[in-house]
Amino acid sequence: IITSAFFPLDFLTIFDSKRILQLILFTVILIFAATWTPLRVATIEQMSRLSILSRVCLVLFFSIGIVSALWLEHPAYALIDVSMIFIMLVLIAVMAASRDLAGRQFDKLAVSLLAVMGLAVVIQELMGFVSGWVLGVEFSYEQAFMYFAHPRFYNQLQTWSIPVLAALPFLFPSTRWIKTTCLLLLGLQWFLVFAVAARGTFISLLTAMAFIALWLPGQRKYWLKFQAGGLILSVAFYLGILFLNQTLIPKVQTGEISQVGKFYAHSVGRPMAHTSGRSTFWHLSIEDARKHPFLGAGPTRYACDSDIFSLPAHPHNFLFRILGEWGVIALILLLVLAATWGASFLVSIRNTNNLSSTDPPLEPMVATSLLAGIIHACLSGLFIMPASQVAMIIIAGWSLSLAGKNQPEPKKVISEMSSVIAAMFLAAVILVFAAKDITHSAKQDSVSAQHYPAVPRFWQDGRACNDQ
């Protein structure tokens, strides 16, 4: 909410301030997880659910990442990239443990905060539309979502948040007008998806909703009607703005009706079939995997150690990112983990019979959010951005808690605790690195501008990797 509705660190860019606050948040949470006994015990219980196969795959996966990073000429950001994935996995277990401890209060708080954040952004955007009409300025894709470095970063948050907003009526059944509020909020969120042509969000959400509706047919009546109502309402909003743009505004400004302005061209009027260069990035990832099949070209290769000046910070696809930067073996390990964890989760939520109790059916909504996020990661690589990483941790931890838990084996407690301490240590180290790195940002950015446009994923504008 703080970073989406305000700009708390005005001495940094928007993206970089989110990164610093994210690292502070991660460090504080992990300190609590390591030192507060109830949370530590609950976290160990969640981590003990990993099978032997999963443990072996994870050890091999991160070993490949570390070795691949050390082979690079400038390994600093590459090691951070590997460490951040490890930290987020541990934080997912911490979040699941938090939900186990707090129960329904966690559900209410999580949905409420996501709703408030979405409402704050929606209000800002509507103010932008209204002021644009008053000043006679057309809608601008580039100026949308001023508290995000790029409109797509908020669209990625929408992928995580839109499905669970439908839980509002079930978590707060005694609140008046809650169903109307839920429909209105969903309508406005879907409207923003259309307004900036967020194809990845739209495709991911519709695909995930269709699958979950078929996988859990008995529960779709509890959430599908709200999502359908929000979609219909968003179309009404969008068509209404198009009507005003085509008729009322031209009449006021010129005294005659002119053609539709740039608004339509900046949203769904844009060519929707193009890949935005992604197919080229994916091809380069495949080429990297062919040249370096075992260790890949190295984490953050796209950002730091590339001889191709126009290469972006990442290939806009999480699977191709692992394939090109970590290698074929790492991708196989990742797919094994995804298949085993995904199948276990889907079977678990299907066997859970929440409809016989008074609890709201949260499983289909959280599962939709998680599935949509995974699909979106294969379209845009959204696990890169700070806000998306935080949202992913919340939703994935929430899903893990809903899927149940088991008691830890005594022999596993030491390894689980070691992982929590290691994650806490890494988060603190990365936070210190980031704080020091910011003090050299002017020099590094000037070097980068003079020599090559290095854009590490850790920062929005990048740092010159040869100075690390």
Disulfide bonds with the S-S distance in Angstrom:
Cys304-Cys465 2.34
